[in-house]
Amino acid sequence: MRQLFRLVFLTTLAMSLCSGGAAAGESASSSRRSFPGKKILWVDSYHQSYEWTAGIEQGIRRVLQDSGVELRIVRMDSKRRSSEAQIRGAALRIKAEIDAFRPDLMIASDDNAVKYLVVPYLKNTELPVVFCGVNWDASVYGFPARNVTGMVEVDLVENQVEHLSRYAKGRRVGYLSGDVFTERKIIEYYNRRFFAGEMKTYLVRTLTDFKEAFLQAQDEVDMLYIYNYSGIADWDAATVEAFLAEHIRIPTGSHNPFMAPFVLTTLAKDPEEQGEWAADTALEILGGRALTDIPLAQNERGRLIINLKMAQALGVTFPVETLEAATVIGREAYGNK
Protein backbone atom coordinates (compact mmCIF):
# COMPACT_ATOMS: atom_id res chain seq x y z
CA MET A 1 0.00 0.00 0.00
CA ARG A 2 2.84 2.41 0.72
CA GLN A 3 4.20 1.78 -2.78
CA LEU A 4 0.77 2.49 -4.22
CA PHE A 5 0.56 5.77 -2.35
CA ARG A 6 3.94 6.87 -3.62
CA LEU A 7 2.78 6.08 -7.15
CA VAL A 8 -0.20 8.37 -6.75
CA PHE A 9 1.66 10.90 -4.63
CA LEU A 10 4.65 11.36 -6.92
CA THR A 11 3.18 10.73 -10.37
CA THR A 12 -0.65 10.94 -10.10
CA LEU A 13 -0.78 7.99 -12.47
CA ALA A 14 -3.24 5.10 -12.19
CA MET A 15 -3.14 3.04 -9.00
CA SER A 16 -3.40 -0.71 -8.86
CA LEU A 17 -5.34 -1.85 -5.81
CA CYS A 18 -6.25 -5.33 -6.91
CA SER A 19 -6.39 -7.61 -9.91
CA GLY A 20 -10.18 -7.42 -10.14
CA GLY A 21 -10.18 -4.68 -12.78
CA ALA A 22 -9.37 -7.13 -15.56
CA ALA A 23 -12.89 -7.20 -16.91
CA ALA A 24 -12.86 -3.54 -17.84
CA GLY A 25 -9.54 -3.83 -19.62
CA GLU A 26 -10.64 -6.94 -21.48
CA SER A 27 -13.85 -5.26 -22.54
CA ALA A 28 -12.24 -2.34 -24.36
CA SER A 29 -12.92 -3.96 -27.73
CA SER A 30 -16.60 -4.52 -26.93
CA SER A 31 -17.13 -0.78 -26.46
CA ARG A 32 -16.44 -0.42 -30.19
CA ARG A 33 -19.00 -3.06 -31.19
CA SER A 34 -22.59 -2.25 -32.03
CA PHE A 35 -25.58 -3.67 -30.18
CA PRO A 36 -28.62 -2.23 -32.01
CA GLY A 37 -31.92 -3.02 -30.33
CA LYS A 38 -30.32 -3.74 -26.95
CA LYS A 39 -31.54 -1.78 -23.94
CA ILE A 40 -29.73 -0.83 -20.72
CA LEU A 41 -31.44 0.74 -17.73
CA TRP A 42 -29.18 2.70 -15.38
CA VAL A 43 -30.56 3.20 -11.87
CA ASP A 44 -28.82 6.08 -10.13
CA SER A 45 -29.16 6.15 -6.33
CA TYR A 46 -28.96 9.93 -6.25
CA HIS A 47 -29.72 12.95 -8.48
CA GLN A 48 -28.24 14.33 -11.69
CA SER A 49 -26.52 17.41 -10.23
CA TYR A 50 -24.69 15.46 -7.50
CA GLU A 51 -21.01 15.57 -8.53
CA TRP A 52 -20.29 11.89 -7.93
CA THR A 53 -23.30 10.87 -10.03
CA ALA A 54 -22.32 13.30 -12.80
CA GLY A 55 -18.91 11.64 -13.03
CA ILE A 56 -20.42 8.15 -13.24
CA GLU A 57 -22.78 9.35 -15.96
CA GLN A 58 -19.88 10.77 -17.97
CA GLY A 59 -18.14 7.42 -17.81
CA ILE A 60 -21.22 5.45 -18.82
CA ARG A 61 -22.09 7.74 -21.72
CA ARG A 62 -18.51 7.79 -23.00
CA VAL A 63 -18.39 4.01 -23.28
CA LEU A 64 -21.91 3.53 -24.65
CA GLN A 65 -21.57 6.26 -27.27
CA ASP A 66 -21.93 4.72 -30.75
CA SER A 67 -22.68 1.28 -29.25
CA GLY A 68 -26.23 1.24 -30.59
CA VAL A 69 -27.56 0.56 -27.10
CA GLU A 70 -30.64 2.43 -25.89
CA LEU A 71 -29.81 3.87 -22.46
CA ARG A 72 -32.57 4.87 -20.09
CA ILE A 73 -31.77 6.58 -16.77
CA VAL A 74 -33.92 6.58 -13.64
CA ARG A 75 -32.90 8.26 -10.41
CA MET A 76 -33.86 7.39 -6.84
CA ASP A 77 -32.98 10.86 -5.50
CA SER A 78 -32.17 9.24 -2.16
CA LYS A 79 -29.83 12.00 -0.97
CA ARG A 80 -32.64 14.56 -0.98
CA ARG A 81 -35.53 12.17 -0.32
CA SER A 82 -33.75 10.12 2.28
CA SER A 83 -36.36 8.65 4.61
CA GLU A 84 -36.77 4.88 4.61
CA ALA A 85 -40.30 5.18 3.26
CA GLN A 86 -39.25 7.51 0.44
CA ILE A 87 -36.37 5.26 -0.65
CA ARG A 88 -38.50 2.12 -0.57
CA GLY A 89 -41.19 3.94 -2.54
CA ALA A 90 -38.63 4.97 -5.16
CA ALA A 91 -37.46 1.37 -5.45
CA LEU A 92 -41.02 0.15 -6.06
CA ARG A 93 -41.56 2.83 -8.70
CA ILE A 94 -38.37 1.83 -10.49
CA LYS A 95 -39.25 -1.88 -10.30
CA ALA A 96 -42.43 -1.07 -12.21
CA GLU A 97 -40.39 0.84 -14.77
CA ILE A 98 -38.07 -2.13 -15.20
CA ASP A 99 -41.07 -4.37 -15.86
CA ALA A 100 -42.38 -1.92 -18.46
CA PHE A 101 -39.04 -1.13 -20.18
CA ARG A 102 -37.78 -4.75 -20.18
CA PRO A 103 -34.04 -3.94 -20.39
CA ASP A 104 -31.48 -6.49 -21.52
CA LEU A 105 -29.22 -5.43 -18.63
CA MET A 106 -29.31 -3.05 -15.70
CA ILE A 107 -26.58 -0.88 -14.19
CA ALA A 108 -27.07 0.14 -10.54
CA SER A 109 -24.85 2.83 -9.04
CA ASP A 110 -24.16 3.23 -5.30
CA ASP A 111 -25.49 1.48 -2.24
CA ASN A 112 -29.11 2.55 -2.08
CA ALA A 113 -29.99 1.24 -5.54
CA VAL A 114 -28.37 -2.05 -4.61
CA LYS A 115 -29.82 -2.35 -1.11
CA TYR A 116 -33.39 -1.30 -1.85
CA LEU A 117 -33.87 -2.43 -5.46
CA VAL A 118 -31.39 -5.07 -6.60
CA VAL A 119 -31.33 -7.22 -3.46
CA PRO A 120 -35.10 -7.53 -2.83
CA TYR A 121 -36.32 -7.58 -6.45
CA LEU A 122 -33.56 -8.54 -8.92
CA LYS A 123 -30.95 -10.70 -7.21
CA ASN A 124 -30.83 -14.25 -8.65
CA THR A 125 -33.28 -13.40 -11.43
CA GLU A 126 -32.65 -13.64 -15.17
CA LEU A 127 -31.86 -9.92 -15.54
CA PRO A 128 -28.09 -9.28 -15.60
CA VAL A 129 -27.09 -6.51 -13.16
CA VAL A 130 -23.80 -4.63 -13.06
CA PHE A 131 -23.29 -2.38 -10.04
CA CYS A 132 -20.73 0.31 -9.31
CA GLY A 133 -20.04 2.62 -6.39
CA VAL A 134 -20.91 0.11 -3.65
CA ASN A 135 -18.77 1.12 -0.71
CA TRP A 136 -16.10 -1.27 0.53
CA ASP A 137 -17.97 -4.55 0.89
CA ALA A 138 -20.43 -6.11 -1.54
CA SER A 139 -20.64 -9.36 0.43
CA VAL A 140 -23.15 -7.73 2.79
CA TYR A 141 -25.58 -7.86 -0.15
CA GLY A 142 -24.66 -11.43 -1.08
CA PHE A 143 -22.55 -10.48 -4.10
CA PRO A 144 -21.32 -11.75 -6.38
CA ALA A 145 -24.53 -13.55 -7.36
CA ARG A 146 -25.32 -15.57 -10.45
CA ASN A 147 -26.75 -12.48 -12.19
CA VAL A 148 -24.84 -9.70 -10.38
CA THR A 149 -21.27 -8.44 -10.59
CA GLY A 150 -19.74 -5.02 -10.17
CA MET A 151 -17.09 -2.57 -9.02
CA VAL A 152 -16.65 -1.92 -5.30
CA GLU A 153 -15.67 1.60 -4.25
CA VAL A 154 -12.67 1.81 -1.90
CA ASP A 155 -10.50 4.55 -0.39
CA LEU A 156 -6.76 4.67 0.33
CA VAL A 157 -7.44 5.36 4.00
CA GLU A 158 -4.09 4.36 5.47
CA ASN A 159 -2.26 6.44 2.90
CA GLN A 160 -4.39 9.52 3.51
CA VAL A 161 -3.98 9.25 7.29
CA GLU A 162 -0.23 8.73 6.89
CA HIS A 163 -0.05 11.89 4.83
CA LEU A 164 -2.24 14.00 7.13
CA SER A 165 -0.29 12.84 10.16
CA ARG A 166 2.77 14.71 8.85
CA TYR A 167 0.95 17.93 9.69
CA ALA A 168 -0.87 16.72 12.82
CA LYS A 169 0.11 16.88 16.49
CA GLY A 170 -1.20 13.40 17.27
CA ARG A 171 -2.90 10.32 15.83
CA ARG A 172 -6.56 10.86 16.80
CA VAL A 173 -8.79 10.75 13.72
CA GLY A 174 -12.26 12.21 13.27
CA TYR A 175 -14.88 11.89 10.53
CA LEU A 176 -17.36 14.69 9.75
CA SER A 177 -20.07 14.21 7.15
CA GLY A 178 -23.78 14.31 6.37
CA ASP A 179 -26.02 11.91 8.26
CA VAL A 180 -27.02 9.47 5.49
CA PHE A 181 -26.92 5.69 5.06
CA THR A 182 -23.80 5.59 2.88
CA GLU A 183 -21.77 7.62 5.38
CA ARG A 184 -22.83 5.36 8.26
CA LYS A 185 -21.72 2.33 6.25
CA ILE A 186 -18.33 3.91 5.47
CA ILE A 187 -17.81 4.91 9.11
CA GLU A 188 -18.58 1.41 10.34
CA TYR A 189 -16.07 -0.05 7.90
CA TYR A 190 -13.37 2.54 8.63
CA ASN A 191 -13.68 2.01 12.35
CA ARG A 192 -13.66 -1.77 12.11
CA ARG A 193 -10.85 -2.14 9.59
CA PHE A 194 -8.53 0.81 10.24
CA PHE A 195 -9.15 2.47 13.61
CA ALA A 196 -10.19 -0.27 16.07
CA GLY A 197 -13.38 1.63 16.86
CA GLU A 198 -11.50 4.75 17.99
CA MET A 199 -12.33 7.12 15.12
CA LYS A 200 -14.61 9.86 16.46
CA THR A 201 -17.59 10.58 14.23
CA TYR A 202 -19.67 13.68 13.64
CA LEU A 203 -22.81 13.17 11.52
CA VAL A 204 -24.87 16.27 10.85
CA ARG A 205 -27.98 17.33 8.94
CA THR A 206 -27.72 21.14 8.88
CA LEU A 207 -25.03 23.70 8.14
CA THR A 208 -25.27 25.05 11.69
CA ASP A 209 -24.62 21.57 13.07
CA PHE A 210 -21.73 21.15 10.63
CA LYS A 211 -20.06 24.33 11.85
CA GLU A 212 -20.51 23.35 15.50
CA ALA A 213 -19.13 19.86 14.88
CA PHE A 214 -16.12 21.24 13.00
CA LEU A 215 -15.24 23.59 15.84
CA GLN A 216 -15.70 20.80 18.37
CA ALA A 217 -13.42 18.51 16.36
CA GLN A 218 -10.57 21.04 16.48
CA ASP A 219 -10.20 20.21 20.19
CA GLU A 220 -11.09 16.51 20.13
CA VAL A 221 -9.07 15.02 17.25
CA ASP A 222 -5.73 15.64 15.54
CA MET A 223 -6.82 15.17 11.92
CA LEU A 224 -10.28 15.22 10.39
CA TYR A 225 -12.01 13.67 7.42
CA ILE A 226 -14.60 16.01 5.93
CA TYR A 227 -15.86 13.26 3.72
CA ASN A 228 -19.03 14.47 2.02
CA TYR A 229 -21.58 17.27 2.19
CA SER A 230 -24.42 15.03 1.02
CA GLY A 231 -27.27 14.99 3.51
CA ILE A 232 -26.56 18.51 4.81
CA ALA A 233 -29.71 20.27 3.67
CA ASP A 234 -28.59 23.91 3.59
CA TRP A 235 -25.00 23.44 2.44
CA ASP A 236 -23.56 26.55 0.80
CA ALA A 237 -20.14 26.05 -0.74
CA ALA A 238 -18.88 29.64 -0.51
CA THR A 239 -20.02 30.02 3.10
CA VAL A 240 -18.44 26.72 4.13
CA GLU A 241 -15.14 27.37 2.40
CA ALA A 242 -14.77 30.76 4.09
CA PHE A 243 -15.76 29.34 7.49
CA LEU A 244 -13.28 26.45 7.27
CA ALA A 245 -10.41 28.68 6.15
CA GLU A 246 -11.06 30.95 9.11
CA HIS A 247 -11.30 28.24 11.76
CA ILE A 248 -9.09 25.35 10.61
CA ARG A 249 -6.50 24.30 13.23
CA ILE A 250 -5.97 20.63 12.31
CA PRO A 251 -5.25 18.98 8.93
CA THR A 252 -8.31 17.85 7.00
CA GLY A 253 -8.81 15.43 4.13
CA SER A 254 -11.27 13.62 1.89
CA HIS A 255 -11.41 11.02 -0.86
CA ASN A 256 -14.13 12.74 -2.89
CA PRO A 257 -12.76 15.12 -5.55
CA PHE A 258 -15.68 17.54 -5.14
CA MET A 259 -14.69 18.06 -1.48
CA ALA A 260 -11.22 19.34 -2.42
CA PRO A 261 -12.10 23.05 -1.96
CA PHE A 262 -12.95 22.40 1.70
CA VAL A 263 -9.98 20.33 2.90
CA LEU A 264 -6.19 20.42 2.99
CA THR A 265 -5.57 17.27 0.91
CA THR A 266 -7.76 14.98 -1.14
CA LEU A 267 -6.64 11.52 -2.21
CA ALA A 268 -9.41 11.41 -4.77
CA LYS A 269 -11.32 8.59 -6.38
CA ASP A 270 -12.49 8.97 -9.97
CA PRO A 271 -16.26 8.50 -10.42
CA GLU A 272 -15.82 8.23 -14.19
CA GLU A 273 -13.84 5.04 -13.63
CA GLN A 274 -16.89 3.50 -11.95
CA GLY A 275 -19.15 4.41 -14.86
CA GLU A 276 -16.67 3.31 -17.52
CA TRP A 277 -16.12 -0.05 -15.86
CA ALA A 278 -19.85 -0.68 -15.46
CA ALA A 279 -20.63 0.23 -19.06
CA ASP A 280 -17.67 -1.71 -20.47
CA THR A 281 -18.70 -4.75 -18.46
CA ALA A 282 -22.32 -4.37 -19.60
CA LEU A 283 -21.19 -4.45 -23.24
CA GLU A 284 -19.08 -7.51 -22.53
CA ILE A 285 -22.14 -9.30 -21.21
CA LEU A 286 -24.30 -8.16 -24.13
CA GLY A 287 -21.56 -9.49 -26.40
CA GLY A 288 -21.85 -12.97 -24.94
CA ARG A 289 -19.42 -13.11 -22.03
CA ALA A 290 -20.78 -15.04 -19.07
CA LEU A 291 -21.47 -12.72 -16.15
CA THR A 292 -20.28 -15.38 -13.74
CA ASP A 293 -16.84 -15.18 -15.39
CA ILE A 294 -16.48 -11.51 -14.41
CA PRO A 295 -15.14 -11.13 -10.85
CA LEU A 296 -15.86 -8.20 -8.59
CA ALA A 297 -13.47 -5.30 -9.16
CA GLN A 298 -12.19 -2.33 -7.15
CA ASN A 299 -11.42 1.18 -8.36
CA GLU A 300 -7.79 1.67 -9.33
CA ARG A 301 -7.44 5.31 -10.39
CA GLY A 302 -6.78 8.27 -8.15
CA ARG A 303 -5.01 11.61 -7.78
CA LEU A 304 -3.69 13.83 -5.03
CA ILE A 305 -5.25 17.29 -4.76
CA ILE A 306 -3.56 19.98 -2.63
CA ASN A 307 -5.54 23.01 -1.43
CA LEU A 308 -3.17 25.97 -0.91
CA LYS A 309 -5.91 28.13 0.60
CA MET A 310 -6.36 25.68 3.47
CA ALA A 311 -2.60 25.16 3.68
CA GLN A 312 -2.03 28.88 4.18
CA ALA A 313 -4.78 29.07 6.79
CA LEU A 314 -3.27 26.13 8.65
CA GLY A 315 0.34 27.26 8.25
CA VAL A 316 1.38 24.19 6.23
CA THR A 317 4.12 24.30 3.61
CA PHE A 318 4.28 21.45 1.10
CA PRO A 319 7.54 20.22 -0.46
CA VAL A 320 8.07 21.30 -4.07
CA GLU A 321 8.01 17.69 -5.30
CA THR A 322 4.58 17.22 -3.73
CA LEU A 323 3.20 20.31 -5.45
CA GLU A 324 4.69 19.23 -8.77
CA ALA A 325 3.06 15.81 -8.51
CA ALA A 326 -0.37 16.96 -7.31
CA THR A 327 -3.29 18.84 -8.73
CA VAL A 328 -3.05 22.20 -6.94
CA ILE A 329 -6.04 24.40 -6.15
CA GLY A 330 -6.43 27.54 -4.06
CA ARG A 331 -3.46 29.31 -5.63
CA GLU A 332 -5.25 32.62 -5.13
CA ALA A 333 -4.19 32.43 -1.48
CA TYR A 334 -0.65 33.13 -2.70
CA GLY A 335 -1.52 35.64 -5.38
CA ASN A 336 -1.97 32.94 -8.08
CA LYS A 337 1.76 32.27 -8.15
Stockholm file with secondary structure:
# STOCKHOLM 1.0

chainA/1-337         MRQLFRLVFLTTLAMSLCSGGAAAGESASSSRRSFPGKKILWVDSYHQSYEWTAGIEQGIRRVLQDSGVELRIVRMDSKRRSSEAQIRGAALRIKAEIDAFRPDLMIASDDNAVKYLVVPYLKNTELPVVFCGVNWDASVYGFPARNVTGMVEVDLVENQVEHLSRYAKGRRVGYLSGDVFTERKIIEYYNRRFFAGEMKTYLVRTLTDFKEAFLQAQDEVDMLYIYNYSGIADWDAATVEAFLAEHIRIPTGSHNPFMAPFVLTTLAKDPEEQGEWAADTALEILGGRALTDIPLAQNERGRLIINLKMAQALGVTFPVETLEAATVIGREAYGNK
#=GR chainA/1-337 SS CHHHHHHHHHHCCCCCCCGGGHHHHHGGGGGGSCCTTCEEEEEESSCTTSHHHHHHHHHHHHHHTTSCCEEEEEECCTTTSCSHHHHHHHHHHHHHHHHHHCCSEEEEESHHHIIIIIIIIITTSSSCEEEEEEESCSGGGTCSBTTEEEEEECCCHHHHHHHHHTTCSSCCEEEEEECSHHHHHHHHHHHHHTSTTCCEEEEESSHHHHHHHHHHHHHHCSEEEEEECTTCTTCCHHHHHHHHHHHCCSCEEESCGGGGGGSSEEEEECHHHHHHHHHHHHHHHHTTCCGGGSCCEECCCEEEEEEHHHHHHHTCCCCHHHHHHSEEECGGGGTTC
#=GC SS_cons         CHHHHHHHHHHCCCCCCCGGGHHHHHGGGGGGSCCTTCEEEEEESSCTTSHHHHHHHHHHHHHHTTSCCEEEEEECCTTTSCSHHHHHHHHHHHHHHHHHHCCSEEEEESHHHIIIIIIIIITTSSSCEEEEEEESCSGGGTCSBTTEEEEEECCCHHHHHHHHHTTCSSCCEEEEEECSHHHHHHHHHHHHHTSTTCCEEEEESSHHHHHHHHHHHHHHCSEEEEEECTTCTTCCHHHHHHHHHHHCCSCEEESCGGGGGGSSEEEEECHHHHHHHHHHHHHHHHTTCCGGGSCCEECCCEEEEEEHHHHHHHTCCCCHHHHHHSEEECGGGGTTC
//
